[in-house]
Amino acid sequence: MQTPKESIVAQAYDLLKMAIPVLNGFPRNYKFTLGDRLQNHLTDLLESYIEAVYLPAAEKRPVLKDVNLRLEKIRYLFRLGYDLGLYNSTKYQAFAQRIDEIGRMTGGWIKSLA
């Protein structure tokens, strides 16, 4: 059974895995700007969660606060992709739900450190 910390890493991994095929399908004029930006943020998000799992408790909080900010940037970038018509509302809703769940888990993790 996964601990909550391992679960959040799995959630971030699944989000990245779900997003890559969609981002690769962007038209050329968005693939190398918005698509790369989103993929880099998602990869950084996953790496930050992995780091946070292994950091001592005293060092986790700043990393998780940075992760929270990165999540907000990702939310807006996915919203921009939807507003530009790069994917349908079903895909956008799936992304938004996963990001919200990851955000709730991150918030809980931050609170547990207080």
ChimeraX commands (.cxc) that place a marker at each C-alpha (Angstrom):
marker #1 position 0.00,0.00,0.00 radius 0.5
marker #1 position 1.26,3.46,-0.90 radius 0.5
marker #1 position 1.81,6.09,1.76 radius 0.5
marker #1 position 0.19,9.49,1.05 radius 0.5
marker #1 position 3.57,10.84,0.01 radius 0.5
marker #1 position 4.10,8.03,-2.49 radius 0.5
marker #1 position 0.55,8.52,-3.69 radius 0.5
marker #1 position 1.15,12.17,-4.58 radius 0.5
marker #1 position 4.23,11.15,-6.58 radius 0.5
marker #1 position 2.09,8.60,-8.42 radius 0.5
marker #1 position -0.57,11.26,-9.10 radius 0.5
marker #1 position 2.04,13.64,-10.53 radius 0.5
marker #1 position 3.48,10.82,-12.64 radius 0.5
marker #1 position 0.03,9.91,-13.98 radius 0.5
marker #1 position -0.70,13.54,-14.84 radius 0.5
marker #1 position 2.55,13.79,-16.79 radius 0.5
marker #1 position 1.88,10.47,-18.52 radius 0.5
marker #1 position -1.62,11.64,-19.46 radius 0.5
marker #1 position -0.44,15.05,-20.68 radius 0.5
marker #1 position 2.49,14.05,-22.91 radius 0.5
marker #1 position 0.43,12.56,-25.76 radius 0.5
marker #1 position -1.90,15.58,-25.70 radius 0.5
marker #1 position 1.01,18.03,-25.70 radius 0.5
marker #1 position 2.70,16.16,-28.54 radius 0.5
marker #1 position -0.47,16.61,-30.57 radius 0.5
marker #1 position -0.34,20.41,-30.35 radius 0.5
marker #1 position 0.08,22.25,-33.66 radius 0.5
marker #1 position 3.68,23.17,-34.40 radius 0.5
marker #1 position 3.21,26.83,-33.47 radius 0.5
marker #1 position 2.15,25.81,-29.91 radius 0.5
marker #1 position 4.08,22.55,-29.46 radius 0.5
marker #1 position 7.45,24.20,-28.92 radius 0.5
marker #1 position 6.19,27.05,-26.77 radius 0.5
marker #1 position 3.16,26.15,-24.67 radius 0.5
marker #1 position 3.62,22.39,-25.05 radius 0.5
marker #1 position 7.27,22.38,-23.98 radius 0.5
marker #1 position 6.57,24.82,-21.17 radius 0.5
marker #1 position 3.80,22.63,-19.77 radius 0.5
marker #1 position 5.82,19.44,-20.12 radius 0.5
marker #1 position 8.79,21.05,-18.35 radius 0.5
marker #1 position 6.59,22.29,-15.50 radius 0.5
marker #1 position 4.99,18.87,-15.12 radius 0.5
marker #1 position 8.37,17.14,-15.12 radius 0.5
marker #1 position 9.70,19.62,-12.55 radius 0.5
marker #1 position 6.59,19.00,-10.46 radius 0.5
marker #1 position 7.22,15.26,-10.42 radius 0.5
marker #1 position 10.89,15.77,-9.57 radius 0.5
marker #1 position 10.01,18.16,-6.73 radius 0.5
marker #1 position 7.61,15.66,-5.19 radius 0.5
marker #1 position 10.25,12.93,-5.38 radius 0.5
marker #1 position 12.75,15.25,-3.69 radius 0.5
marker #1 position 10.24,16.19,-0.98 radius 0.5
marker #1 position 9.61,12.54,-0.13 radius 0.5
marker #1 position 13.29,12.03,0.65 radius 0.5
marker #1 position 14.08,15.35,2.32 radius 0.5
marker #1 position 14.26,15.67,6.11 radius 0.5
marker #1 position 11.04,17.04,7.58 radius 0.5
marker #1 position 12.54,20.47,8.26 radius 0.5
marker #1 position 13.40,20.96,4.58 radius 0.5
marker #1 position 10.11,19.77,3.05 radius 0.5
marker #1 position 8.00,22.87,3.66 radius 0.5
marker #1 position 9.86,25.29,1.31 radius 0.5
marker #1 position 9.91,22.68,-1.46 radius 0.5
marker #1 position 6.19,22.03,-1.07 radius 0.5
marker #1 position 5.42,25.77,-1.12 radius 0.5
marker #1 position 7.32,26.03,-4.41 radius 0.5
marker #1 position 5.38,23.02,-5.69 radius 0.5
marker #1 position 2.13,24.77,-4.79 radius 0.5
marker #1 position 3.15,27.79,-6.87 radius 0.5
marker #1 position 4.17,25.54,-9.77 radius 0.5
marker #1 position 0.74,23.85,-9.61 radius 0.5
marker #1 position -0.94,27.23,-10.00 radius 0.5
marker #1 position 1.20,27.99,-13.06 radius 0.5
marker #1 position 0.28,24.60,-14.53 radius 0.5
marker #1 position -3.42,25.31,-13.92 radius 0.5
marker #1 position -3.20,28.52,-15.92 radius 0.5
marker #1 position -1.19,26.97,-18.73 radius 0.5
marker #1 position -3.73,24.15,-19.13 radius 0.5
marker #1 position -6.51,26.74,-19.09 radius 0.5
marker #1 position -4.69,28.71,-21.80 radius 0.5
marker #1 position -4.41,25.57,-23.93 radius 0.5
marker #1 position -8.14,25.01,-23.58 radius 0.5
marker #1 position -8.96,28.64,-24.36 radius 0.5
marker #1 position -6.81,28.39,-27.50 radius 0.5
marker #1 position -8.80,25.34,-28.59 radius 0.5
marker #1 position -5.89,22.91,-28.35 radius 0.5
marker #1 position -8.04,20.23,-26.65 radius 0.5
marker #1 position -11.69,19.70,-25.84 radius 0.5
marker #1 position -13.54,20.34,-22.60 radius 0.5
marker #1 position -13.42,16.67,-21.61 radius 0.5
marker #1 position -9.60,16.66,-21.66 radius 0.5
marker #1 position -9.48,20.01,-19.87 radius 0.5
marker #1 position -11.83,18.73,-17.18 radius 0.5
marker #1 position -9.69,15.62,-16.70 radius 0.5
marker #1 position -6.55,17.75,-16.34 radius 0.5
marker #1 position -8.27,20.17,-13.96 radius 0.5
marker #1 position -9.58,17.38,-11.73 radius 0.5
marker #1 position -6.15,15.76,-11.45 radius 0.5
marker #1 position -4.46,19.08,-10.71 radius 0.5
marker #1 position -7.08,19.92,-8.06 radius 0.5
marker #1 position -6.60,16.53,-6.40 radius 0.5
marker #1 position -2.82,16.96,-6.40 radius 0.5
marker #1 position -3.29,20.45,-4.95 radius 0.5
marker #1 position -5.48,19.13,-2.14 radius 0.5
marker #1 position -2.93,16.43,-1.37 radius 0.5
marker #1 position -0.12,19.01,-1.36 radius 0.5
marker #1 position -2.07,21.28,0.98 radius 0.5
marker #1 position -2.68,18.38,3.34 radius 0.5
marker #1 position 0.99,17.49,3.29 radius 0.5
marker #1 position 1.97,21.08,4.08 radius 0.5
marker #1 position -0.52,21.20,6.96 radius 0.5
marker #1 position 0.81,17.92,8.36 radius 0.5
marker #1 position 4.27,19.51,8.62 radius 0.5
marker #1 position 3.03,22.43,10.75 radius 0.5
marker link #1:1,2 radius 0.2
marker link #1:2,3 radius 0.2
marker link #1:3,4 radius 0.2
marker link #1:4,5 radius 0.2
marker link #1:5,6 radius 0.2
marker link #1:6,7 radius 0.2
marker link #1:7,8 radius 0.2
marker link #1:8,9 radius 0.2
marker link #1:9,10 radius 0.2
marker link #1:10,11 radius 0.2
marker link #1:11,12 radius 0.2
marker link #1:12,13 radius 0.2
marker link #1:13,14 radius 0.2
marker link #1:14,15 radius 0.2
marker link #1:15,16 radius 0.2
marker link #1:16,17 radius 0.2
marker link #1:17,18 radius 0.2
marker link #1:18,19 radius 0.2
marker link #1:19,20 radius 0.2
marker link #1:20,21 radius 0.2
marker link #1:21,22 radius 0.2
marker link #1:22,23 radius 0.2
marker link #1:23,24 radius 0.2
marker link #1:24,25 radius 0.2
marker link #1:25,26 radius 0.2
marker link #1:26,27 radius 0.2
marker link #1:27,28 radius 0.2
marker link #1:28,29 radius 0.2
marker link #1:29,30 radius 0.2
marker link #1:30,31 radius 0.2
marker link #1:31,32 radius 0.2
marker link #1:32,33 radius 0.2
marker link #1:33,34 radius 0.2
marker link #1:34,35 radius 0.2
marker link #1:35,36 radius 0.2
marker link #1:36,37 radius 0.2
marker link #1:37,38 radius 0.2
marker link #1:38,39 radius 0.2
marker link #1:39,40 radius 0.2
marker link #1:40,41 radius 0.2
marker link #1:41,42 radius 0.2
marker link #1:42,43 radius 0.2
marker link #1:43,44 radius 0.2
marker link #1:44,45 radius 0.2
marker link #1:45,46 radius 0.2
marker link #1:46,47 radius 0.2
marker link #1:47,48 radius 0.2
marker link #1:48,49 radius 0.2
marker link #1:49,50 radius 0.2
marker link #1:50,51 radius 0.2
marker link #1:51,52 radius 0.2
marker link #1:52,53 radius 0.2
marker link #1:53,54 radius 0.2
marker link #1:54,55 radius 0.2
marker link #1:55,56 radius 0.2
marker link #1:56,57 radius 0.2
marker link #1:57,58 radius 0.2
marker link #1:58,59 radius 0.2
marker link #1:59,60 radius 0.2
marker link #1:60,61 radius 0.2
marker link #1:61,62 radius 0.2
marker link #1:62,63 radius 0.2
marker link #1:63,64 radius 0.2
marker link #1:64,65 radius 0.2
marker link #1:65,66 radius 0.2
marker link #1:66,67 radius 0.2
marker link #1:67,68 radius 0.2
marker link #1:68,69 radius 0.2
marker link #1:69,70 radius 0.2
marker link #1:70,71 radius 0.2
marker link #1:71,72 radius 0.2
marker link #1:72,73 radius 0.2
marker link #1:73,74 radius 0.2
marker link #1:74,75 radius 0.2
marker link #1:75,76 radius 0.2
marker link #1:76,77 radius 0.2
marker link #1:77,78 radius 0.2
marker link #1:78,79 radius 0.2
marker link #1:79,80 radius 0.2
marker link #1:80,81 radius 0.2
marker link #1:81,82 radius 0.2
marker link #1:82,83 radius 0.2
marker link #1:83,84 radius 0.2
marker link #1:84,85 radius 0.2
marker link #1:85,86 radius 0.2
marker link #1:86,87 radius 0.2
marker link #1:87,88 radius 0.2
marker link #1:88,89 radius 0.2
marker link #1:89,90 radius 0.2
marker link #1:90,91 radius 0.2
marker link #1:91,92 radius 0.2
marker link #1:92,93 radius 0.2
marker link #1:93,94 radius 0.2
marker link #1:94,95 radius 0.2
marker link #1:95,96 radius 0.2
marker link #1:96,97 radius 0.2
marker link #1:97,98 radius 0.2
marker link #1:98,99 radius 0.2
marker link #1:99,100 radius 0.2
marker link #1:100,101 radius 0.2
marker link #1:101,102 radius 0.2
marker link #1:102,103 radius 0.2
marker link #1:103,104 radius 0.2
marker link #1:104,105 radius 0.2
marker link #1:105,106 radius 0.2
marker link #1:106,107 radius 0.2
marker link #1:107,108 radius 0.2
marker link #1:108,109 radius 0.2
marker link #1:109,110 radius 0.2
marker link #1:110,111 radius 0.2
marker link #1:111,112 radius 0.2
marker link #1:112,113 radius 0.2
marker link #1:113,114 radius 0.2
view
